[in-house]
């Protein structure tokens, strides 16, 4: 097929020898199957900000650190340079997450680098060498569902131990090869410690996966992995080797209404005293 304009620089640099076909077009990128030497890979071409349909991107970018202070200031001001830097940061976020998660023991496509908004990475294939299907296109036995769900929960745990939450995990962002699930699509991955929405996003990720696997193994629908994982994380007890049970007992603490009312009364009295002192000071000035 004709080489897309955005991939042409990679061809000129010898990183890509041939564009074989378009694999898919999504909300934030178009993915192509390419040949690099003897290897068949995929090239993910990110769409420009005004053409992406990914919603609420600001929620995902909260807490992302920018090492260069000049770039950080420009991004805050929203200048053209700042917007360009923000776009570059969005594009680089996925390749950084891929390296980070691979090191943490999470199965993700092997990245080969991001070049001017084009992420070159491993093409995940099945046992016959065909492009691996997405999870939503795969049917399975109850036994397989239980096994793969447990593996995905392990990956979610390892992601969190590495400081990340996927943020958009579902049956559409998981490929299935001969060895099991492979997590994909990570440009929106969030910093678990710095993003105020991380807990909610992790719960959504876990619940999405549990709902899907629960179609084949209904007993999964009763599990509480999201609450269990986050509670361990908040307590500083979550480790890559921490066993998960899917069970969680909420501790309900009864509010001490009297103590709350006493605090309110004390704050009111303090405010009144401060008001009185200011009034007396003003009278002395006259």
Rosetta blueprint (number, residue, H / E / L):
1 X L
2 X L
3 X L
4 X L
5 X H
6 X H
7 X H
8 X H
9 X H
10 X H
11 X H
12 X H
13 X L
14 X L
15 X L
16 X L
17 X L
18 X E
19 X E
20 X E
21 X E
22 X E
23 X E
24 X E
25 X E
26 X L
27 X L
28 X L
29 X E
30 X E
31 X E
32 X E
33 X E
34 X E
35 X E
36 X E
37 X L
38 X L
39 X E
40 X E
41 X E
42 X E
43 X E
44 X E
45 X E
46 X E
47 X L
48 X L
49 X H
50 X H
51 X H
52 X L
53 X L
54 X L
55 X L
56 X L
57 X H
58 X H
59 X H
60 X H
61 X H
62 X L
63 X L
64 X L
65 X L
66 X L
67 X L
68 X L
69 X H
70 X H
71 X H
72 X H
73 X H
74 X H
75 X H
76 X H
77 X H
78 X L
79 X L
80 X H
81 X H
82 X H
83 X H
84 X H
85 X H
86 X H
87 X H
88 X H
89 X H
90 X H
91 X H
92 X H
93 X H
94 X H
95 X H
96 X H
97 X H
98 X H
99 X H
100 X H
101 X H
102 X H
103 X H
104 X L
105 X L
106 X L
107 X L
108 X E
109 X L
110 X L
111 X E
112 X E
113 X E
114 X E
115 X E
116 X L
117 X L
118 X E
119 X E
120 X E
121 X E
122 X E
123 X L
124 X L
125 X E
126 X L
127 X L
128 X L
129 X L
130 X L
131 X E
132 X L
133 X E
134 X E
135 X H
136 X H
137 X H
138 X L
139 X L
140 X L
141 X L
142 X H
143 X H
144 X H
145 X H
146 X H
147 X H
148 X H
149 X H
150 X H
151 X H
152 X H
153 X H
154 X H
155 X H
156 X H
157 X H
158 X H
159 X H
160 X H
161 X H
162 X L
163 X L
164 X E
165 X E
166 X L
167 X L
168 X L
169 X L
170 X L
171 X L
172 X L
173 X L
174 X E
175 X E
176 X E
177 X E
178 X L
179 X L
180 X E
181 X E
182 X E
183 X E
184 X L
185 X L
186 X L
187 X L
188 X L
189 X L
190 X E
191 X E
192 X L
193 X L
194 X L
195 X L
196 X L
197 X L
198 X H
199 X H
200 X H
201 X H
202 X H
203 X H
204 X H
205 X H
206 X H
207 X H
208 X H
209 X H
210 X H
211 X H
212 X H
213 X H
214 X L
215 X L
216 X L
217 X L
218 X H
219 X H
220 X H
221 X H
222 X H
223 X L
224 X L
225 X H
226 X H
227 X H
228 X H
229 X H
230 X H
231 X H
232 X H
233 X H
234 X H
235 X L
236 X L
237 X L
238 X L
239 X L
240 X L
241 X L
242 X L
243 X L
244 X L
245 X L
246 X L
247 X L
248 X L
249 X L
250 X L
251 X L
252 X L
253 X L
254 X L
255 X L
256 X L
257 X H
258 X H
259 X H
260 X H
261 X H
262 X H
263 X H
264 X H
265 X H
266 X H
267 X H
268 X H
269 X H
270 X H
271 X H
272 X H
273 X H
274 X H
275 X H
276 X H
277 X H
278 X H
279 X H
280 X H
281 X H
282 X H
283 X H
284 X H
285 X H
286 X L
